[in-house]
């Protein structure tokens, strides 16, 4: 490959039989200049030095590039129900009771070329420390097989959550690794399924939906190309006994060093006077929240960290532990490090999403109002959530991010939490359903007597995505929702939530503001141009957090 700052005549590199050197008048496109690069290429023809000097010295360079052409694998017909076939790399494809197609594994580079230049969305391709192609098969001279290609498809609508397609991949995933299968349907990138089960030697992936086949120059009948991306979560992990009350050292660039040894945490608490404590939301972790102490700045340009001597974190498990129980455990962990009633220090809590409810239970029902000076909540659904299952919400939110339909662009780090939620379709919001017992009990709480500040995100889907330019087709968001959900969930939850109510993508504004009527007026509710996933990394969210504290 030759690159030059001046136009040059590449035909000078042609080597037929030896002949006389080409003259200026015979070069193509009138390239009559006698630059040094053209001069060198003329010498390829003559194998000589010539007797004239170049008129100008070109700025050029060359490098060698190797190309490997790999023949695509032959398609394999789908097996019948309860049968399986082996694809490349010992990947096992299981039969379906009614869906029929031919399948083969291929590479991401081939798939993106076949889709007329369509590439994976920025959210899953920007940061290799968070998202990489999941290589489900290998063969000689191949960059890795991470795409499933389906042809001769009879009816993609036959694949549903109740009748999914299944693949068994002979690769193990770590506890903080997930797989997101996605495909382009001609308008949107759609998440198609989840990791159904995992073991020490293999991973089973279930596809809950398929888009219609896309026709291209190679297949007039259409193909479905499914990309498999491995998502690496930054979660704390499963090797610790939850809940964990830890400390965090945060460098000026936002890097976090966690400290989870109780004795060390207690020693640091004893030496501190001003303490800031972070509490995460559902399936989250505090590692993405803590850098805000350095990223958020005060009016005098000092970082938020300058207000405090110590940063603490509370990481809890909420799939099998109730909010009420986590509130009680919160109290025990604080007392264990010297933060009980009358501790004589300043303790402020910053709680995201469900973490606000855990903190409220502790403050309003476990005597935490004698321990905490101020509670700042971000996107807390005090009045509950309309979503019956976490996976339904996570699928839609991931789809919005993949297709850049949100007001705010998210960092790839949010993928870990969303993928974890999608992986377990049985997780529900039973404690967050409007009218749930826990929410009703919090509505009867007495005024805790300490300041509550609620940062309520108002940025949801991009305005252009909900504008209806063509009434027959609806808005971008409405078309996307129809491909992801149907029936009652679409008409009673998804459509009203994303196309009507003010919300931050996870909680409606009305829900966030649902404090007990007797003392609601004492709560400081501040709208902020954030969504549920961006409070801690946007300028608006960081500014609002600094002002709240």
FITIKOL-399750 format. One line per 10 residues: number of its first residue (from 1); their letters; for each residue y, x, z of C-alpha. Coordinates in Angstrom, 3 decimals. Each point is the difference from the previous one (the first is absolute). Layout:
<atoms>
NUM) A) Y:X:Z | ... $
</atoms>
This chain:
<atoms>
1) XXXXXXXXXX) 0.000:0.000:0.000 | 3.323:1.472:-1.096 | 3.316:-1.155:1.436 | 3.330:1.138:-1.381 | 3.619:-0.950:0.637 | 0.654:0.092:-3.776 | -1.766:-1.981:-2.720 | -2.591:2.107:-1.795 | -2.436:-0.358:-2.891 | -3.515:-0.445:1.451 $
11) XXXXXXXXXX) -1.528:0.025:-3.509 | 0.602:3.737:-0.054 | -3.117:0.303:2.206 | -2.297:-1.344:-2.754 | -2.436:2.693:-1.110 | -1.580:-0.494:-3.419 | -0.868:3.021:-2.090 | 2.421:2.897:0.330 | 3.080:-0.579:-2.086 | 3.593:1.076:-0.304 $
21) XXXXXXXXXX) 2.232:-0.872:2.951 | 1.863:-3.277:-0.205 | 3.690:0.190:-0.703 | 2.783:-1.955:1.602 | 0.093:-2.410:-2.923 | -3.679:-0.995:0.383 | -0.006:-0.926:3.693 | -0.314:-3.687:0.841 | 2.848:-2.344:0.938 | 2.527:2.558:-1.128 $
31) XXXXXXXXXX) -0.666:2.348:2.887 | 1.720:2.879:-1.699 | 1.134:1.857:3.105 | -1.544:3.414:0.495 | -0.589:-0.198:3.730 | -2.288:2.368:1.852 | -2.738:-2.637:0.487 | -0.090:-0.924:-3.694 | 0.020:3.713:-0.793 | -3.053:0.608:2.193 $
41) XXXXXXXXXX) -1.859:-2.927:-1.567 | 0.743:1.300:-3.495 | -1.683:3.230:1.040 | -3.165:-1.987:0.780 | -0.247:-0.539:-3.752 | 0.627:3.600:-1.074 | -1.454:1.925:2.949 | 3.010:2.207:-0.485 | 3.292:0.786:1.624 | 2.401:-0.864:-2.880 $
51) XXXXXXXXXX) 3.212:1.795:-0.652 | 2.685:-2.421:1.136 | 1.332:-0.707:3.455 | 0.175:-3.564:1.389 | 3.398:-1.621:-0.023 | -0.436:-1.328:3.561 | -2.218:0.580:3.014 | -1.804:-3.222:0.982 | -0.824:-0.995:3.556 | -3.662:-0.959:-0.179 $
61) XXXXXXXXXX) -3.254:0.214:1.890 | -3.658:-0.821:-0.586 | -2.883:-1.037:2.185 | -3.672:-0.708:-0.654 | -1.320:-3.527:0.632 | -3.697:-0.916:-0.062 | -1.203:-3.507:-0.885 | -3.434:-1.378:0.806 | -1.109:-3.074:-1.904 | -2.575:-2.059:1.882 $
71) XXXXXXXXXX) -2.060:-2.644:-1.714 | 0.184:-3.365:1.822 | -3.180:-1.168:1.691 | -2.034:-2.750:-1.589 | 0.572:-3.498:1.482 | -2.764:-1.418:2.188 | -0.701:-3.770:-0.019 | 0.447:-1.779:3.314 | -3.286:-0.714:1.773 | -1.146:-3.415:1.108 $
81) XXXXXXXXXX) 0.572:-1.255:3.528 | -1.750:2.011:2.747 | -0.527:2.877:-2.458 | 1.971:3.234:-0.434 | 0.629:2.726:-2.544 | 0.949:3.628:0.505 | 3.185:1.260:-1.608 | 1.134:3.627:-0.203 | -0.008:1.894:3.278 | -2.671:-2.281:1.530 $
91) XXXXXXXXXX) 2.515:-2.811:0.379 | -1.939:-3.251:0.403 | 1.408:-3.150:-1.601 | -1.470:-3.222:1.369 | -0.685:-3.087:-2.088 | 1.879:-3.259:0.267 | -1.387:-3.519:-0.108 | 2.118:-1.033:-3.013 | 2.427:2.752:-1.044 | -1.054:2.093:-2.987 $
101) XXXXXXXXXX) 1.542:3.092:-1.560 | -0.718:3.580:-0.996 | 1.185:2.748:2.318 | 0.629:3.720:-0.054 | 1.874:2.513:2.100 | 2.858:1.908:-1.543 | 2.976:2.117:0.995 | 3.483:-1.007:0.989 | 1.583:1.985:-2.837 | -2.031:-1.837:-2.655 $
111) XXXXXXXXXX) 0.720:-3.356:1.584 | 3.753:0.510:0.146 | 0.075:1.091:-3.647 | -2.047:-3.005:-1.091 | 2.392:-2.357:1.740 | 2.788:1.086:-2.364 | 1.723:2.303:2.438 | -0.355:-2.115:3.174 | -0.229:2.300:3.000 | -0.810:-0.668:3.620 $
121) XXXXXXXXXX) 2.917:-1.312:2.076 | 2.215:2.430:1.864 | -1.184:-1.325:3.370 | -3.560:1.294:-0.557 | 0.708:3.042:-2.163 | 3.016:1.650:1.623 | -1.491:1.675:3.080 | -3.390:1.720:-0.254 | -0.170:0.322:3.795 | -0.197:-3.804:0.203 $
131) XXXXXXXXXX) -1.623:-1.189:-3.237 | -2.325:1.748:-2.465 | -2.498:-1.227:-2.602 | -3.308:-0.842:1.662 | -2.469:2.057:-2.027 | -3.055:-2.231:0.010 | -1.959:2.073:-2.534 | -0.043:3.429:-1.630 | -1.477:1.553:-3.107 | 0.283:3.375:-1.675 $
141) XXXXXXXXXX) 3.407:0.841:-1.505 | 1.507:-3.185:1.403 | 3.050:-0.245:2.288 | -1.725:-2.630:2.110 | -0.986:-3.613:-0.575 | 2.339:-2.297:1.935 | 0.251:-3.007:-2.327 | -2.481:-2.801:-0.689 | 0.319:-1.367:-3.523 | -1.390:-3.469:-0.765 $
151) XXXXXXXXXX) -0.504:-1.282:-3.546 | -1.678:-3.053:-1.544 | 1.182:-2.043:2.974 | -1.177:-3.620:0.013 | 2.398:-1.487:2.595 | 1.954:2.013:2.597 | 0.707:-3.190:1.987 | -3.658:0.047:1.107 | 0.825:2.876:2.356 | 1.413:-1.424:3.248 $
161) XXXXXXXXXX) 0.124:0.951:3.704 | -3.088:-2.167:0.491 | -1.767:1.557:-3.003 | 1.300:3.586:-0.275 | -1.164:2.914:-2.106 | -1.460:2.844:2.039 | -0.306:3.745:-0.583 | -1.758:2.505:2.218 | 1.543:3.457:-0.215 | -2.002:2.930:1.467 $
171) XXXXXXXXXX) 3.045:1.355:1.814 | 1.019:-0.370:3.634 | 3.514:-0.902:1.109 | 1.635:1.212:3.181 | 1.219:-2.567:2.520 | 3.583:0.398:-1.229 | -0.891:-0.271:-3.706 | -0.009:-3.176:-2.065 | -0.447:-0.922:-3.673 | 2.310:-2.260:-1.994 $
181) XXXXXXXXXX) -1.414:-1.207:-3.345 | 2.810:-1.138:-2.329 | 0.378:-1.081:-3.620 | 2.826:-0.827:-2.397 | -0.128:-3.513:-1.486 | 2.688:0.477:-2.642 | 2.824:-0.959:2.374 | -0.942:1.013:3.535 | -2.081:2.546:1.869 | -2.367:-1.975:2.215 $
191) XXXXXXXXXX) -2.045:1.207:2.998 | -3.532:-1.179:-0.690 | -2.043:0.549:3.138 | -0.885:2.126:2.964 | -2.520:2.242:1.719 | -2.654:-2.446:1.182 | -2.110:2.460:1.998 | -0.352:3.714:0.576 | -2.597:2.360:1.408 | -0.560:3.719:0.401 $
201) XXXXXXXXXX) -1.252:0.291:-3.585 | 1.480:-2.813:-2.098 | 2.827:-2.500:-0.467 | -0.344:-3.584:-1.259 | 3.032:-1.331:-1.895 | 0.382:-3.737:-0.621 | 2.192:-1.351:-2.814 | 1.321:-3.459:0.921 | 1.810:-0.718:-3.280 | 0.381:1.266:-3.539 $
211) XXXXXXXXXX) 2.888:-0.254:-2.467 | -0.569:-1.176:-3.574 | -1.079:2.722:-2.466 | 2.774:1.820:-1.864 | -0.424:0.686:-3.697 | 1.010:3.416:-1.343 | -0.530:2.096:-3.088 | -3.511:1.009:1.072 | -1.280:-3.407:1.107 | 1.263:-3.123:-1.721 $
221) XXXXXXXXXX) -2.125:-2.168:2.305 | 1.708:1.462:3.036 | -0.791:2.248:2.933 | 0.574:-0.142:3.746 | 0.785:3.389:1.511 | -0.216:0.225:3.773 | 1.657:2.974:1.685 | -1.398:1.136:3.348 | 2.519:1.698:2.302 | -0.940:1.595:3.296 $
231) XXXXXXXXXX) 2.644:-0.709:2.634 | 0.302:2.397:2.925 | 1.462:-1.578:3.115 | 2.056:1.877:2.568 | -1.453:-2.112:2.806 | -0.800:1.470:3.398 | -3.727:-0.436:-0.620 | -2.962:-1.273:1.974 | -0.694:3.064:2.132 | 2.320:-1.097:2.794 $
241) XXXXXXXXXX) -0.308:-2.650:2.686 | 2.547:-2.695:-0.772 | 2.620:-0.758:1.029 | 1.638:3.406:-0.042 | 3.266:0.719:1.757 | 1.094:3.324:-1.415 | 3.053:2.159:-0.448 | 1.428:1.395:-3.218 | 1.959:3.097:-0.848 | 2.131:-0.630:-3.077 $
251) XXXXXXXXXX) 1.550:2.902:-1.899 | 3.394:-0.393:-1.724 | -1.739:-0.578:-3.356 | -1.998:-2.920:1.444 | -3.352:1.774:0.416 | -1.942:-1.435:2.945 | -2.225:1.815:2.475 | -1.955:-2.570:2.064 | -0.928:0.647:3.623 | -2.725:-2.297:1.343 $
261) XXXXXXXXXX) -1.206:1.735:3.152 | 0.965:-2.300:2.900 | 0.726:2.880:2.381 | 2.366:1.646:-2.486 | 1.715:-3.319:-0.692 | 0.435:-0.666:3.720 | 1.554:3.456:0.498 | 2.488:-0.625:-2.795 | 0.896:-3.426:1.372 | 0.663:1.548:3.415 $
271) XXXXXXXXXX) 2.537:2.401:-1.516 | 1.755:-2.557:-2.225 | 2.858:-2.357:0.870 | 0.485:-1.872:-3.310 | -3.156:-1.145:-1.792 | -0.546:-1.787:-3.319 | -3.355:-1.718:-0.593 | -1.370:-1.164:-3.383 | -2.553:-2.830:-0.386 | -1.560:-0.687:-3.427 $
281) XXXXXXXXXX) -1.049:-3.234:-1.716 | -3.338:-1.370:-1.195 | -2.366:2.721:-1.330 | 2.905:2.411:0.075 | 0.672:3.163:1.914 | 3.047:1.591:1.534 | -0.116:3.143:-2.147 | 2.124:-1.646:-2.706 | 2.509:-1.329:2.548 | 0.698:3.101:2.048 $
291) XXXXXXXXXX) 1.819:2.095:-2.684 | 2.829:-2.554:0.161 | 1.347:1.712:3.136 | 1.084:2.903:-2.201 | 0.727:-1.957:-3.189 | 2.231:-2.619:1.661 | 3.465:1.297:0.849 | 2.671:-1.187:2.399 | 3.648:-0.598:-0.875 | 0.814:3.631:0.814 $
301) XXXXXXXXXX) -2.788:1.239:-2.343 | -2.312:1.040:2.832 | -3.641:-1.038:-0.397 | -1.296:-2.921:2.052 | -2.226:2.515:1.822 | 3.080:1.425:1.734 | 0.172:-3.138:2.199 | -3.428:0.667:1.529 | -1.897:2.737:1.822 | -3.462:-1.246:-0.987 $
311) XXXXXXXXXX) -1.694:-2.098:-2.687 | -3.129:-1.972:0.960 | -2.416:-1.950:-2.219 | -2.344:-2.902:0.712 | -2.892:-0.392:-2.473 | -2.320:-2.930:0.590 | -2.978:-1.763:-1.579 | 0.627:-3.624:-0.948 | -3.002:-1.108:-2.078 | -2.153:-0.628:3.049 $
321) XXXXXXXXXX) 2.650:0.103:2.738 | 2.427:-2.851:0.566 | 3.756:0.406:0.205 | -0.120:-1.125:3.613 | -2.630:2.595:0.905 | 1.944:2.725:-1.808 | 3.066:-1.008:2.025 | -1.945:0.526:3.215 | -1.421:3.318:-1.220 | 3.526:1.034:-0.966 $
331) XXXXXXXXXX) 1.030:-0.449:3.630 | -2.959:2.052:1.289 | 0.641:2.879:-2.403 | 3.687:0.137:0.966 | -0.792:-0.043:3.714 | -2.545:2.799:-0.509 | 2.747:2.346:-1.214 | 2.535:-0.991:2.665 | 1.840:-2.853:-1.696 | -0.450:-2.836:2.443 $
341) XXXXXXXXXX) 2.625:-2.136:1.717 | 2.779:2.070:1.524 | -0.744:3.125:-2.038 | 3.692:0.927:-0.023 | 0.163:0.844:-3.702 | 1.351:-1.637:-3.159 | -2.767:-1.439:-2.190 | 0.759:-1.667:-3.344 | -2.712:-1.508:-2.219 | 0.047:-0.209:-3.808 $
351) XXXXXXXXXX) -2.738:-2.405:-1.161 | -0.983:-0.885:-3.556 | -1.566:-3.306:-1.044 | -2.863:-1.023:2.344 | 1.035:2.852:2.295 | 2.980:-2.141:0.967 | -2.344:-2.708:1.300 | -2.044:2.557:1.952 | 3.238:1.320:1.497 | 1.307:-3.498:0.767 $
361) XXXXXXXXXX) -3.196:-0.942:1.834 | 0.270:3.166:2.076 | 3.689:-0.558:0.749 | -0.090:-3.786:0.567 | -3.434:-0.407:1.625 | -0.983:3.368:1.508 | 3.242:0.991:1.751 | 1.133:2.352:-2.753 | 3.580:-1.233:0.362 | 0.152:2.162:3.156 $
371) XXXXXXXXXX) -1.076:3.037:-2.029 | 1.702:-0.364:-3.398 | 3.754:0.183:-0.595 | 0.084:-1.383:-3.590 | -2.427:-1.338:-2.618 | 0.755:0.405:-3.717 | -2.303:-2.033:-2.269 | -0.296:0.442:-3.750 | -1.554:-2.813:-2.060 | -1.836:-1.542:2.969 $
381) XXXXXXXXXX) -1.502:-3.438:-0.889 | 0.978:-1.716:3.268 | -0.750:-3.399:-1.513 | -3.212:1.070:-1.725 | -1.154:0.648:-3.547 | -1.146:-2.527:-2.630 | -2.776:2.262:-1.292 | -3.517:-0.988:1.104 | -1.526:3.377:-0.971 | 1.568:3.447:0.104 $
391) XXXXXXXXXX) -1.751:1.046:-3.246 | 1.660:-2.833:-1.968 | 3.434:1.160:1.051 | -0.812:3.699:-0.549 | -1.302:-0.646:-3.530 | 3.200:-1.758:-1.002 | 2.230:2.608:1.609 | -1.921:2.831:-1.659 | 0.346:-1.778:-3.346 | 3.754:-0.326:0.473 $
401) XXXXXXXXXX) 0.212:3.715:0.719 | -2.214:1.023:-2.933 | 2.184:-1.994:-2.383 | 3.320:1.061:1.554 | 1.028:-3.578:0.749 | 1.393:0.737:3.461 | 3.668:0.538:0.717 | -0.801:3.370:1.571 | -2.294:2.704:-1.370 | -2.608:0.938:2.577 $
411) XXXXXXXXXX) -1.302:3.480:0.785 | -3.685:0.503:-0.894 | -0.810:0.324:3.715 | -0.020:-3.819:0.327 | -3.167:-0.095:-2.117 | -2.199:1.060:2.900 | 0.814:-3.027:2.157 | -0.213:-2.458:-2.893 | -3.347:1.385:-1.197 | -1.412:-0.190:3.535 $
421) XXXXXXXXXX) 1.005:-3.660:0.232 | -1.561:-0.828:-3.374 | -3.255:1.740:0.964 | -0.762:-2.588:2.690 | 0.385:-3.527:-1.370 | -1.111:-1.500:3.325 | 3.092:1.079:1.923 | 2.108:-3.075:0.665 | 3.354:-0.755:1.580 | -1.466:-2.448:2.515 $
431) XXXXXXXXXX) 2.391:1.178:2.739 | 2.904:-0.185:-2.433 | -0.637:-3.466:-1.407 | 3.002:-2.270:0.665 | -0.808:-1.891:3.176 | -2.524:2.579:1.255 | -0.466:0.044:3.765 | 1.533:3.452:0.471 | 3.138:-0.922:-1.930 | 0.335:-3.264:1.913 $
441) XXXXXXXXXX) -0.265:1.873:3.300 | 2.695:2.472:-1.031 | 2.242:-2.951:-0.864 | -0.131:-1.011:3.699 | 0.919:3.463:1.325 | 2.947:0.399:2.329 | 2.954:2.094:-1.085 | -1.162:3.610:0.574 | 3.533:1.046:0.828 | 0.008:3.063:-2.271 $
451) XXXXXXXXXX) 1.560:0.351:-3.472 | -2.109:-1.069:-2.976 | 1.132:1.148:-3.449 | -1.810:-1.359:-3.053 | 0.422:1.707:-3.364 | -0.931:-2.738:-2.469 | -0.719:1.187:-3.537 | 1.398:-2.160:-2.767 | -1.083:2.082:-3.010 | -3.127:-1.406:-1.608 $
461) XXXXXXXXXX) -0.859:-0.221:-3.675 | 2.558:1.207:-2.524 | 2.422:-2.778:-1.073 | -0.841:0.517:-3.679 | -3.673:-0.575:0.813 | 0.621:-3.567:1.198 | 2.438:-1.033:-2.722 | -1.547:-2.453:-2.445 | 1.047:0.994:-3.482 | -2.711:-2.117:-1.617 $
471) XXXXXXXXXX) -0.824:-3.249:1.880 | -3.302:-0.252:-1.829 | -1.176:3.343:1.411 | 1.784:0.091:3.351 | 1.304:3.115:1.743 | -1.711:3.378:0.138 | -1.014:-0.541:3.615 | -1.378:-3.481:-0.619 | -2.124:1.304:-2.875 | -1.290:2.852:2.158 $
481) XXXXXXXXXX) -0.843:-2.337:2.896 | -1.989:-2.285:-2.280 | -2.238:2.938:-0.972 | -0.666:1.008:3.595 | -0.361:-3.252:1.951 | -0.655:-3.629:-0.788 | -0.321:-3.427:1.528 | 1.376:-0.787:3.427 | 0.951:3.598:0.835 | 2.145:0.256:-3.121 $
491) XXXXXXXXXX) 1.826:-3.314:0.349 | 0.368:-0.210:3.790 | 0.474:3.653:0.937 | 0.532:2.537:-2.784 | 2.430:-1.894:-2.225 | 2.255:-1.345:2.799 | -0.034:3.366:1.773 | 0.908:2.256:-2.911 | 1.963:-2.442:-2.117 | 1.906:-1.949:2.633 $
501) XXXXXXXXXX) 0.412:1.192:3.563 | 2.070:2.988:1.088 | -2.509:2.632:1.107 | -0.741:3.722:0.205 | -3.298:-0.402:-1.958 | -2.061:-0.391:3.216 | 2.054:-2.247:2.295 | 2.484:-2.742:-0.798 | 3.483:0.174:1.432 | -0.638:-3.247:1.868 $
511) XXXXXXXXXX) -3.111:1.488:1.611 | 1.759:3.182:1.032 | 2.744:-2.027:1.706 | -2.422:-2.238:1.946 | 0.847:1.011:3.585 | -0.091:-2.477:2.920 | 2.861:-2.469:-0.556 | 1.276:0.390:3.589 | 1.031:3.621:-0.498 | -0.117:0.519:-3.763 $
521) XXXXXXXXXX) 3.776:0.400:-0.097 | -0.256:3.127:2.131 | -2.124:1.692:-2.678 | 1.932:2.175:-2.422 | -1.355:-0.917:-3.465 | 1.180:2.305:-2.778 | -0.877:-0.587:-3.665 | -0.689:3.249:-1.855 | -0.707:0.679:-3.678 | -3.591:1.181:0.549 $
531) XXXXXXXXXX) -3.467:-1.337:-0.533 | -2.960:0.228:2.367 | -1.136:3.383:-1.324 | 3.363:1.736:-0.252 | 1.759:-0.286:3.367 | -0.633:3.650:0.842 | 0.728:1.758:-3.290 | 3.017:-1.704:-1.604 | 3.616:0.797:0.785 | 0.647:-3.632:0.981 $
541) XXXXXXXXX) -2.919:-0.110:2.420 | 0.753:3.370:1.575 | 3.674:-0.874:0.386 | -0.839:-3.320:1.642 | -2.484:1.688:2.369 | 2.541:2.590:1.097 | 2.610:-2.704:0.611 | -2.467:-2.125:1.971 | -0.760:2.870:2.383 $
</atoms>
